Amino acid sequence: QVQLVESGGGLVQPGGSLRLSCAASGFTFSGYDMRWYRQAPGKERVLVAAITSGISTNYADSVKGRFTISRDNAKNTVYLQMNSLKPEDTASYYCNAINPTGWPTYWGQGTQVTVSS
């Protein structure tokens, strides 16, 4: 059974940091591209960061220089280090696994990040 379990969300003050984790199981993690999306209330889900099976990374312009995606294939886990957090980063963050062919794709249930003073 495929599972993606996010953790690490919470409440943080502006300028603070959080590290999200996504633990994967039930598929060949090392062969999948991994992505973090976020969705704020009333808005669409948008791509935040991506890392390929070959360790290439890509970021949304809004988080470049502040967020870092990484993966540990030995632990079947992908991370999102978030620094210099802003109130506009407040959202539910979702982990996504996608086969490089485009299918299948799997989603986690999300973890809430709230940036507020």
Backbone as a chain_set.jsonl record, in Angstrom:
{"seq": "QVQLVESGGGLVQPGGSLRLSCAASGFTFSGYDMRWYRQAPGKERVLVAAITSGISTNYADSVKGRFTISRDNAKNTVYLQMNSLKPEDTASYYCNAINPTGWPTYWGQGTQVTVSS", "coords": {"N": [[0.84, -1.187, 0.0], [0.593, 2.147, -0.919], [1.969, 4.912, 0.716], [2.245, 8.281, 1.706], [3.472, 10.296, 4.078], [3.264, 13.26, 5.594], [5.028, 15.518, 7.771], [5.984, 17.906, 10.334], [4.889, 20.408, 10.075], [3.413, 23.475, 11.4], [2.965, 26.256, 13.673], [4.626, 29.261, 13.157], [6.655, 32.145, 13.653], [6.906, 35.094, 11.581], [9.814, 35.172, 9.549], [10.905, 32.975, 10.685], [11.798, 29.428, 10.722], [11.022, 26.211, 9.325], [11.086, 22.658, 8.958], [9.827, 20.467, 6.727], [8.873, 17.056, 6.421], [8.492, 14.135, 4.425], [7.551, 10.972, 4.498], [7.86, 8.09, 2.65], [6.33, 5.095, 1.382], [5.741, 1.833, -0.028], [6.25, 2.017, -2.728], [8.812, 2.332, -5.283], [10.811, 4.443, -4.147], [13.227, 5.783, -4.861], [13.136, 5.939, -7.581], [11.303, 7.797, -8.313], [10.17, 11.109, -9.07], [9.93, 13.775, -6.781], [7.748, 16.046, -5.192], [6.767, 19.118, -3.645], [3.78, 20.679, -2.921], [1.591, 23.461, -2.279], [-1.374, 24.735, -0.742], [-3.375, 27.403, -0.207], [-6.138, 28.704, 1.722], [-9.028, 28.926, -0.253], [-7.609, 29.115, -2.579], [-5.824, 27.831, -5.478], [-4.04, 24.713, -5.637], [-0.576, 24.81, -5.699], [2.625, 24.303, -7.211], [5.527, 24.109, -5.295], [8.175, 23.2, -4.896], [10.472, 20.931, -6.449], [12.094, 17.788, -6.899], [14.04, 15.704, -8.803], [14.423, 12.178, -9.618], [17.003, 12.06, -10.286], [18.14, 14.023, -8.773], [17.974, 16.663, -9.578], [16.771, 19.962, -9.037], [13.965, 22.216, -8.636], [12.264, 25.309, -8.253], [9.474, 27.308, -7.193], [9.149, 30.729, -8.081], [8.467, 32.335, -5.942], [9.577, 31.203, -3.69], [12.226, 30.809, -4.074], [15.579, 30.786, -2.994], [14.841, 30.785, -0.374], [13.607, 28.386, 0.355], [14.497, 24.927, 0.456], [14.635, 21.904, -1.191], [15.15, 18.458, -0.599], [16.296, 15.047, -0.668], [16.38, 11.789, 0.813], [17.257, 8.871, -0.165], [17.857, 6.514, 1.11], [16.312, 6.592, 3.351], [13.841, 6.838, 2.315], [12.604, 9.355, 2.149], [11.554, 12.695, 1.672], [12.416, 16.114, 1.972], [11.558, 19.467, 2.966], [13.095, 22.291, 3.532], [12.371, 25.249, 5.038], [13.026, 28.55, 5.167], [13.219, 31.933, 6.459], [10.475, 32.542, 6.644], [7.295, 33.765, 5.543], [4.168, 35.504, 6.089], [2.583, 34.986, 3.842], [3.325, 32.471, 3.121], [1.735, 30.777, 4.452], [-0.184, 27.909, 4.434], [-1.619, 24.72, 3.475], [0.604, 22.096, 3.094], [1.58, 19.774, 0.695], [2.847, 16.599, -0.089], [4.043, 15.057, -3.004], [4.422, 12.309, -5.153], [5.712, 11.323, -8.23], [5.87, 9.258, -11.017], [8.534, 9.296, -13.367], [7.539, 8.942, -15.929], [5.13, 10.093, -15.828], [2.99, 8.822, -14.757], [2.329, 6.281, -12.33], [0.951, 8.626, -9.894], [1.178, 9.9, -6.614], [-0.269, 11.124, -3.562], [0.211, 12.839, -0.463], [-1.487, 13.509, 2.685], [-1.212, 16.027, 3.621], [0.187, 18.819, 5.472], [-0.177, 21.387, 7.829], [1.001, 24.668, 7.6], [1.493, 27.578, 9.322], [2.169, 30.927, 9.31], [2.639, 33.433, 11.404], [2.49, 36.25, 13.578]], "CA": [[0.0, 0.0, 0.0], [1.378, 3.371, -1.024], [1.717, 5.947, 1.72], [3.083, 9.464, 1.843], [3.08, 10.874, 5.357], [3.963, 14.52, 5.864], [5.147, 15.967, 9.157], [6.852, 19.061, 10.514], [4.179, 21.671, 10.003], [3.1, 24.103, 12.674], [2.869, 27.704, 13.746], [5.938, 29.887, 13.267], [6.632, 33.596, 13.456], [7.581, 35.561, 10.354], [11.262, 35.112, 9.645], [11.303, 31.7, 11.261], [12.086, 28.288, 9.851], [10.433, 24.9, 9.562], [11.479, 21.622, 8.011], [8.809, 19.45, 6.476], [9.325, 15.739, 5.989], [7.492, 13.267, 3.806], [8.023, 9.595, 4.518], [7.185, 7.329, 1.6], [6.403, 3.643, 1.416], [4.843, 1.144, -0.946], [6.7, 2.142, -4.113], [10.262, 2.478, -5.389], [10.993, 5.872, -3.908], [14.389, 6.359, -5.556], [12.841, 6.092, -8.999], [10.237, 8.773, -8.49], [10.338, 12.522, -8.81], [9.175, 14.173, -5.605], [7.362, 17.455, -5.253], [5.97, 19.743, -2.595], [2.791, 21.657, -3.336], [0.868, 24.09, -1.176], [-2.692, 25.272, -1.065], [-3.919, 28.328, 0.777], [-7.606, 28.701, 1.687], [-9.647, 29.613, -1.365], [-6.698, 29.219, -3.719], [-5.441, 26.586, -6.111], [-2.821, 24.05, -5.193], [0.514, 25.222, -6.58], [3.907, 23.65, -7.013], [6.493, 24.9, -4.547], [9.535, 22.717, -5.143], [10.526, 19.596, -7.019], [13.399, 17.153, -7.013], [13.914, 14.52, -9.637], [15.151, 11.002, -9.16], [18.403, 12.367, -10.535], [18.53, 15.052, -7.806], [17.795, 18.024, -10.069], [15.743, 20.656, -8.259], [13.305, 23.355, -9.247], [11.512, 26.03, -7.243], [8.628, 28.434, -7.547], [9.861, 32.001, -7.892], [8.113, 32.923, -4.653], [10.324, 30.582, -2.59], [13.649, 30.68, -4.419], [16.493, 31.403, -2.046], [14.351, 30.61, 0.999], [13.247, 26.984, 0.554], [15.389, 23.929, -0.138], [14.115, 20.538, -1.223], [16.192, 17.437, -0.626], [15.75, 13.701, -0.483], [17.261, 10.759, 1.335], [16.701, 7.639, -0.72], [18.033, 5.439, 2.086], [15.216, 6.712, 4.311], [12.582, 7.025, 1.571], [12.049, 10.588, 2.687], [11.861, 13.969, 1.027], [12.352, 17.202, 2.932], [11.46, 20.843, 2.505], [13.585, 23.24, 4.516], [11.761, 26.548, 4.759], [13.628, 29.62, 5.963], [12.707, 33.29, 6.221], [9.056, 32.355, 6.333], [6.459, 34.95, 5.441], [2.747, 35.169, 6.258], [2.021, 34.454, 2.595], [3.668, 31.05, 3.004], [0.718, 30.017, 5.175], [-0.916, 27.017, 3.539], [-1.41, 23.295, 3.666], [1.682, 21.633, 2.226], [1.343, 18.398, 0.27], [3.908, 15.846, -0.733], [3.591, 14.352, -4.212], [5.384, 11.442, -5.846], [5.274, 11.091, -9.606], [6.772, 8.491, -11.864], [9.04, 10.167, -14.445], [6.709, 8.805, -17.131], [3.919, 10.864, -15.608], [1.973, 8.006, -14.06], [1.323, 6.844, -11.431], [1.294, 9.717, -9.005], [0.619, 9.687, -5.293], [-0.351, 12.328, -2.736], [0.031, 12.759, 0.966], [-2.692, 14.159, 3.185], [-0.916, 17.424, 3.874], [0.527, 19.314, 6.794], [-0.481, 22.811, 7.865], [2.024, 25.634, 7.993], [0.921, 28.886, 9.593], [3.197, 31.926, 9.622], [1.904, 34.539, 12.013], [3.027, 36.761, 14.833]], "C": [[0.881, 1.245, 0.0], [0.969, 4.342, 0.076], [2.742, 7.056, 1.584], [2.593, 10.18, 3.095], [3.933, 12.107, 5.633], [4.003, 14.813, 7.36], [6.004, 17.223, 9.186], [6.163, 20.404, 10.412], [3.914, 22.239, 11.385], [2.972, 25.599, 12.535], [4.257, 28.282, 13.976], [5.797, 31.379, 13.026], [7.283, 33.972, 12.131], [9.089, 35.635, 10.57], [11.784, 33.806, 10.186], [11.508, 30.62, 10.223], [11.285, 27.063, 10.281], [11.045, 23.923, 8.566], [10.364, 20.593, 7.924], [9.478, 18.159, 6.022], [8.166, 14.988, 5.362], [8.086, 11.873, 3.705], [7.187, 8.764, 3.557], [7.345, 5.834, 1.817], [5.464, 3.066, 0.371], [5.178, 1.301, -2.416], [8.207, 2.381, -4.104], [10.623, 3.958, -5.349], [12.11, 6.469, -4.771], [14.117, 6.616, -7.035], [11.806, 7.149, -9.32], [10.741, 10.2, -8.3], [9.446, 12.885, -7.626], [8.92, 15.674, -5.63], [6.654, 17.859, -3.968], [5.048, 20.776, -3.252], [2.249, 22.343, -2.08], [-0.45, 24.665, -1.681], [-3.167, 26.134, 0.087], [-5.438, 28.319, 0.667], [-8.134, 29.523, 0.518], [-8.781, 29.745, -2.6], [-6.382, 27.838, -4.286], [-4.185, 26.003, -5.471], [-1.716, 24.38, -6.2], [1.803, 24.499, -6.207], [4.879, 24.6, -6.321], [7.921, 24.504, -4.907], [9.475, 21.291, -5.659], [11.959, 19.097, -7.04], [13.219, 15.862, -7.797], [14.621, 13.336, -9.004], [16.649, 11.184, -9.366], [18.935, 13.533, -9.737], [18.54, 16.467, -8.402], [16.645, 18.67, -9.31], [15.177, 21.836, -9.031], [12.408, 23.987, -8.194], [10.582, 27.063, -7.871], [9.391, 29.722, -7.259], [9.639, 32.566, -6.496], [8.919, 32.347, -3.491], [11.807, 30.429, -2.88], [14.524, 31.445, -3.435], [16.067, 31.244, -0.602], [14.077, 29.138, 1.327], [14.265, 26.09, -0.144], [14.748, 22.555, -0.053], [15.287, 19.571, -1.297], [15.537, 16.079, -0.409], [16.834, 12.789, 0.062], [16.68, 9.427, 0.881], [16.865, 6.455, 0.238], [16.901, 5.423, 3.108], [13.861, 6.865, 3.642], [11.856, 8.285, 2.029], [12.494, 11.791, 1.862], [11.601, 15.076, 2.044], [12.114, 18.531, 2.224], [11.898, 21.735, 3.664], [13.086, 24.62, 4.134], [12.338, 27.576, 5.724], [13.005, 30.956, 5.608], [11.229, 33.256, 5.861], [8.283, 33.655, 6.423], [5.006, 34.557, 5.685], [2.127, 34.568, 4.997], [2.439, 33.018, 2.312], [2.659, 30.169, 3.744], [-0.138, 29.217, 4.204], [-0.835, 25.595, 4.083], [-0.388, 22.848, 2.638], [1.513, 20.138, 1.963], [2.561, 17.822, -0.427], [3.317, 15.069, -1.911], [4.737, 13.528, -4.784], [4.861, 11.184, -7.241], [6.324, 10.31, -10.36], [7.26, 9.388, -12.994], [8.269, 10.043, -15.76], [5.423, 9.607, -17.015], [2.825, 10.118, -14.867], [2.647, 6.741, -13.551], [1.858, 8.023, -10.63], [0.547, 9.515, -7.701], [0.676, 10.99, -4.492], [-0.392, 11.975, -1.262], [-1.206, 13.537, 1.384], [-2.454, 15.608, 3.595], [-0.551, 17.727, 5.31], [0.381, 20.839, 6.764], [0.721, 23.612, 8.337], [1.344, 26.994, 8.147], [2.031, 29.828, 10.038], [2.485, 33.178, 10.128], [2.605, 34.968, 13.288], [1.945, 36.784, 15.913]], "O": [[1.794, 1.377, 0.815], [-0.215, 4.561, 0.33], [3.932, 6.815, 1.378], [1.443, 10.615, 3.165], [5.138, 12.02, 5.869], [3.119, 14.402, 8.112], [6.663, 17.566, 8.204], [6.79, 21.438, 10.64], [4.153, 21.588, 12.402], [2.883, 26.138, 11.432], [4.978, 27.851, 14.877], [4.921, 31.819, 12.281], [8.125, 33.232, 11.622], [9.573, 36.088, 11.608], [12.989, 33.556, 10.148], [11.408, 30.855, 9.019], [10.924, 26.911, 11.448], [11.468, 24.308, 7.476], [10.008, 19.943, 8.907], [10.501, 18.171, 5.338], [7.007, 15.186, 5.727], [9.006, 11.629, 2.926], [5.959, 8.739, 3.644], [8.348, 5.368, 2.357], [4.515, 3.721, -0.061], [4.466, 0.774, -3.27], [8.803, 2.605, -3.05], [10.724, 4.624, -6.379], [11.942, 7.545, -5.346], [14.801, 7.424, -7.664], [11.475, 7.365, -10.486], [11.621, 10.462, -7.48], [8.339, 12.363, -7.49], [9.775, 16.459, -6.039], [6.026, 17.038, -3.3], [5.487, 21.623, -4.029], [2.431, 21.856, -0.964], [-0.611, 25.02, -2.849], [-3.339, 25.66, 1.209], [-5.975, 27.962, -0.382], [-7.737, 30.672, 0.323], [-9.165, 30.408, -3.564], [-6.641, 26.815, -3.652], [-3.387, 26.709, -4.855], [-1.906, 24.242, -7.408], [2.031, 24.138, -5.053], [5.026, 25.755, -6.721], [8.765, 25.356, -5.185], [8.55, 20.54, -5.348], [12.906, 19.87, -7.178], [12.356, 15.041, -7.487], [15.319, 13.467, -7.999], [17.461, 10.54, -8.701], [20.05, 13.996, -9.979], [19.071, 17.384, -7.775], [15.662, 18.008, -8.979], [15.806, 22.378, -9.94], [11.854, 23.291, -7.343], [10.866, 27.616, -8.933], [10.177, 29.795, -6.315], [10.528, 33.205, -5.934], [8.945, 32.94, -2.412], [12.564, 29.969, -2.026], [14.246, 32.594, -3.091], [16.844, 31.535, 0.307], [14.296, 28.703, 2.458], [14.817, 26.441, -1.186], [14.366, 22.1, 1.025], [16.285, 19.831, -1.969], [14.373, 15.986, -0.018], [18.025, 12.979, -0.184], [15.727, 8.92, 1.473], [16.091, 5.5, 0.178], [16.568, 4.376, 3.662], [12.844, 7.007, 4.32], [10.648, 8.273, 2.263], [13.64, 11.886, 1.422], [10.689, 14.985, 2.866], [12.427, 18.693, 1.045], [11.172, 21.911, 4.643], [13.349, 25.101, 3.032], [12.159, 27.481, 6.938], [12.342, 31.091, 4.579], [10.799, 33.872, 4.886], [8.567, 34.521, 7.251], [4.647, 33.393, 5.507], [1.235, 33.725, 5.09], [1.954, 32.411, 1.357], [2.731, 28.943, 3.662], [-0.735, 29.767, 3.279], [-0.089, 25.307, 5.019], [-0.496, 23.176, 1.456], [1.328, 19.346, 2.887], [3.21, 18.479, -1.241], [2.23, 14.501, -1.815], [5.871, 13.996, -4.884], [3.686, 10.86, -7.414], [7.507, 10.648, -10.348], [6.476, 10.171, -13.532], [8.335, 10.934, -16.607], [4.706, 9.779, -18.001], [1.853, 10.716, -14.406], [3.467, 6.167, -14.266], [3.04, 8.362, -10.684], [-0.58, 9.019, -7.688], [1.542, 11.838, -4.711], [-0.95, 10.953, -0.864], [-1.886, 14.144, 0.557], [-3.405, 16.334, 3.884], [-0.919, 17.004, 6.236], [0.768, 21.491, 5.795], [1.367, 23.28, 9.331], [0.705, 27.493, 7.221], [2.737, 29.565, 11.012], [1.819, 33.882, 9.37], [3.227, 34.163, 13.982], [2.212, 37.185, 17.045]]}, "num_chains": 1, "name": "protein.A"}
